[in-house]
Amino acid sequence: MVPQLQLSRADTAVPGWTFAGRRLDHGTLMTVEMKEIPVDAGYVCGQGAAMRALDAAVVNIARTDIAVLLVGESGTGKEVYARLIHRLSGAPGAAPKKINCATDAGRLQAQALECFRNRSEGTGAGSLFLDGIEELDLASQRMLLALLPDGEPENGGGRIRVLSATSVELEKWTESGRFRRELYFRLNGARLRLPPLRERKEDIPAFVDYFLAKYAGDGKRAPVVSEETLEKLAAHSWPGNIRELENLAKKMVAFSDVRAALSDLPALTVGAAKINLYEEPRVSSLKVAARAASRRTERELILQALERTHWNRKRAAQELQISYKSLLYKIKQIGTPGPGTEEI
């Protein structure tokens, strides 16, 4: 549940950013239209009430140094919002220092120590982003808990803000002993849930426009996406969320052909029935058809394994009886983000 935080009625100014306050229909919650956002920020202003409330909460939270836990499925934009909070806070550095929690314990400790040491000296990024916090084993959790700041910074050094991202319900993990309760409370100063794309389909046209513009250029022109195609995209369940949509838009630009880009997208599920993006029959060789069916089956098996393991890639690789590196490659290939790759 997104905190129902109020913004002031006056326009809010943050260094390097411009905001214009806007009231919802009921006048109970202000939301934000962000302007002058860097092109690489990856931020797309949501149209629904849930996203407006999320943006309003982000603006308020960014003004503090409270730890933030970003919760959402893979590909929902947790890293984008971590960067957004960092930039809005006015902290030094263009982006927070990112640590992939799927890395080995020794590397994790070295990266965290370097980040805290730099801030104690008044240098380095003002925010630490812990991506995939659920990937930590209990020993790494204990080590991280000992490193995290608790109270005012010593020696007059700068305070570091901790931003964490997870795709699981860590509170349930604390109950089963899979995640240290003390660490959970240290990270969960403010909890922000990012909805999956299937719950914010009204934003699909804006994301399509954004990604087409992002990848157009260098002789590549963004193709025109019809209203009919957008309606069919809205019928898709988007298990890979925004990352999956981004990869699709990238293909549209690369192929300069919307239909060709959509050819690899699995059949859309509407209720109990399945429909194809284009209803007219397509002539194909048996070999091509078999290859396409194999890709769809592989994709479904991978997504099912990830869902069963709460998106723990290491355990999913064990279930699928493939190497961890092979799984990461296949996740990237099918348009679902792997650990350390989420940007949207």
N, C-alpha and C positions, 0 to 999 in steps of 0.2 A: 504494500500500500504506500503510495507516494505521500510524503508529509504535506499537509495542507498549509503551506506557509504563505503569509501575506506579503505582498510587495507594497511599497509606498505608492501613493497615487501620482507622485511626481516622476518624471522621467529619471532614469537612473544612469549615471555616468560612471564608467569603469575605464581606467587608463588603457588606451589602445582599442577600445570597443565603443560602439554606440548602441543604445537600446531605446526603444519607444514603448512605454507602457500601454497595454491595451486590456480592457475589461471584457470578461466573459459575459454572456447574456444575463446571468443572475447577479453580476456585479460583486460576487463574493471572492473571486480569485483573479489576480492580475497574471497575465502571461507576457511573454517577451517576443518581439520581433527583432532578430539580430541582424545588424547591418555591418558592412565593412569586415565581414568574416574572411579570414585568409582562404584562398582557393583550396589549399591542401587540408583544411580543417575537417572535411568529411561530414560537416553538420548540415542537416536538412531540417528546417523548421516543421515540426509535426502539426497537423491540422486538428487532430482529435483532442478531446478534453483531457485524456490521460497524459498525452505528450505535452500539452500546454501546462498542466500541473507539474510535470517533471521539470520542464524548463524553468518554471517559476521557482521551484525548490532549488534547482542548481544555482540560480543567481543569488539566492539568499545564503546557501551553504558556502559558496565560493568566497564570500566575504569573511568567513571564519577560518580557523585552522583545524577544525574537527575532522577526524578520520572518516572516510567515506567508503562504504561497501557497495559496489555496483553488482547487482544480481540480474542475470538474464541468460537466455540460451546463447549458444555460440552464434556469432554473426549478428547480434542485436545492436552492436555499437558501444560496447562497454569502454573500449579504449578511446573512442571518439569523445565520449563524455568525460573520461579521465583527463584528456588533454584540454577539454573545454573548461572544466573546473580549474585546472592549473592556470590557464590563460586568464580566466576571469578573476582569479585571486590576486593577480599582479605579482606572483612569485617569479623569481629570476629563472631564466632559461626559457627557450622556446617551447620545450615540452618537458614533462616529468621524466625522471630517470626510471626506465622500465626494466623490471626484472621478471624473467620468465620462470615461474615457480616449478616448471617441469624439468629444469636443469638439475644437475647433480648438487648435492649438499655443499661440497667444497666451493664450487663456483658461486652458488647462491650466497654463501657467507662472505666471500671476498667482495662480491658486487655490493652487498648491503653495507659492509664495513666501509668501503670506499665512499659510498653515498653519504653516510653519516659523518665520516671524517671530513669530507669536503664542506659539508654544511657547518660543522663546528668551526671551520676555518673561514666561514663567510663566503665560500665559493660553491660552485655546483648548482644543480637544479634545486628548487625549493620544494619539490614534490617527489615522492617515491611511488611508483605504480607497480603493484604486485599483481601480475597477470596469472590467472589460473591458480588461485590460492589453494584450491582443493587438491591440487597435485602434490602438495607437500606431505611427506610421511611424518610420523609423530616426532622423530628425532629432529627433523628440519623445523618442525613447528616449535619445538622447545628452543632451538637455537635462535630462531627469528624472534620469539617472544623476549629473549634476553637482550636482543639488539634494539628492539623498537623503543622509541622515546616514551618516557612516562613522566610528564611534568615539564617544567621550564628547561630550556637548553642551558648547558653548562658553559662556563668560560666566555659568556657573552656571545656565543656563536648563534647562527641563525637556526630557527626552528624548521624542521622538515615535516611536511604534511604527507600522511600515508593514505594512498588511494588503492583499493583492492578490488579485484574482479573475480567473480565465480559464476559457474553455470549450475551450481547445485544449491540445495537448501542447507546451509551450514549449520543452522540451529538444530536440524534433525541429526546431523552428523555429530554434534556435541553430545546429544542424548545417547548415541550408540557408541561413543568413545572414539570415533574415527577422527575427531578434530578437537583440539584442546579448547576447553571452555574459556580459559583466561585469554587466549589469543583471539578467539571469536569476539569477546567483549572489547578487546583493545582495538580491533579493526572495525567493529560495527558501531562507530559513533553516530553515523547517519546512514540509513539503508535506502538505496534508490533502486527500484525495479524497472528494468527496461523491457517493455512488452515485445513479444515476437512479432515479426512482420505480418503474420496471419491475423493479428489483433489490431493492426493499424494499416489496413489495405488502402485506406483513403490517401495514404502518403506514397503509394506506388508510383503514380504519375510524376510526382516531384523528384523521387529518387531516380527514375528513368531519365528525366531531363538532366539531372545533375551528373549522372554517370556518363551519359552520352556526350555532354559538354566536356567532361573531364578527359575522356579518351579520344575525342576528336582532335584533329590537328596533324601536322606533319604529312599533309596530303590526304588525310583521312577525314571524310565528312560524316557528320552524324546523320543516320537515316531517319526518316519520318516514321513515327510509330502511330498507327491509327487508333481511333477510339475503340474499334472492335478488338484489336490486339490487347489494349489495356484492360478491357473487360475480361478477356480470357486470362490475362496474367493475374487478375484479381481473384480468379477462381482457383488458382494454384495454391497449395498449402505451404510452400516455401519452407521446407525443413531446414535449409541452410540460411534462412533469414536474409538480411540485407546483403551479406557476402555473396549469396547465391544470385541475387538480383544484379549485383555489381558485375559478376562474372558474365552474366547473360548480356548486359549492356556492352561490356567490353567486346564480346563476340559480335554483337550487332555492328559495332564500328569497324572491327577487323574484317568482317565479311562484306560490309556495306550492303547487307541484305538481312532484313528482319527475319524473314521466313527461314533462311539458312541457319541463322543463329538459334532459332527456336527448335530446330529439328532434333537436337539431342535432349531437349527438356522432356522428362518423363510425362506420360499421359496425365492429364489433370483429373483429380478426383472430385466429383461433385455428388455429395450424398453417397449412394452405393454404386453409382455408375461412373464410368471413366469416359472422358471425351478427349479428342486430340485437338491441338491448337488450331489445326486447319482440317476441315472435315472432308475436303476433296481427297479421293484416293491417290496414293503415290505409288508409282511403279518402282520396285526395287528388286535386286537379285536376292536369292536365298542367302548368299554369303553375307551381304550387307545387313539383311534383316536379322540374321543370327547374331551378328556382331552387336547390333543395336540392342537386341534383347538381352545379350550377355552384360552389356554395360548397365542396363536398367536393373537387372537382377543383382549385380555386384553393388550398385549404389544403394539399393534397398537393404541388402544384408549389412552393409557398413553402417547405415543410419540406424538400423535396428539394434546392432551391437552397441553403438554409442549411446542410444537411449537407455538400454538395459544397464549400462555401466555408468549412467549419469555423466556421460561425455568424458569419462576417464580414458584417455587414448591408450595408455599402457595396458589396462585390463581388456579394452576392446580388441587390441592387437592379439592378446593371448587367446581370447575367445575365437577370433577369426583364424588363428594359427598362421599369422603372418608376422613379419618383423615390425617393430615400432616405426622404423623409417619408411617401410613400404606403406604402412597405414597413413602416415602423414602425407606421403606423395599422393595416395589415392584420394584422401580428403581434399587436398588442394585441387586435384584433377576434376572431382565431381562438383566443386563449387561450395564445399562446406569447410569453414576455417579450421585449421589445426592449431595446436598450442603455440602461442607466440606470434600468430599471424593475424590475429583479429585487429582490424583497423576501423571497421564500420559496424 
